[in-house]
């Protein structure tokens, strides 16, 4: 096992420890059991996404599994949704406009990055911003960001989708 894999495994385990800690602390908040579980799920996913110890696709699938487990009723009493109904509820959250805009923006950002267009945009912005001496004034930086925003806003009208694209360009 390489040092990088070991670090990722430790971070992965730490994510679930943070989730368990959040779940334990949530007992005293007055949230219903599902809310407590979702709070623990949020803690796990936030650590996974912030550390990048798991690929984004795998962590999104894990989010779907954890959301399903958070909402499902495992008591056997039939008071809450079963596993199938919980899975449907989890999927419904991904079908609204905002998640679809994020998915579309992320897919478009992946195409921008894979094609090299993101790098060309960044180099173009850097060239437009930098003066002859290689330094840039704040006003020029803001102007360059505004110029980059214009074509992106026409392609992806939702702000969250544009944020996904900016993440690719910033990376």
Buried (B, 14 or more C-beta within 10 A) or exposed (E): EEEEEEEBEEBBEBBBEBBEEBBEEBEEEEEEBBEBBBBBBBBBBBBBBEBEBBEEEEBBEBBBEBBBBBBBBEEEEEEBBEEEBBBEBBEEEBEEEEEBBBBBBBEBBBEBBEEEEBEEBBEEBEEBBBEEEEEBEEEBBEBBEEEBEEEBEEEBEBEBBBBBBBEBBEE
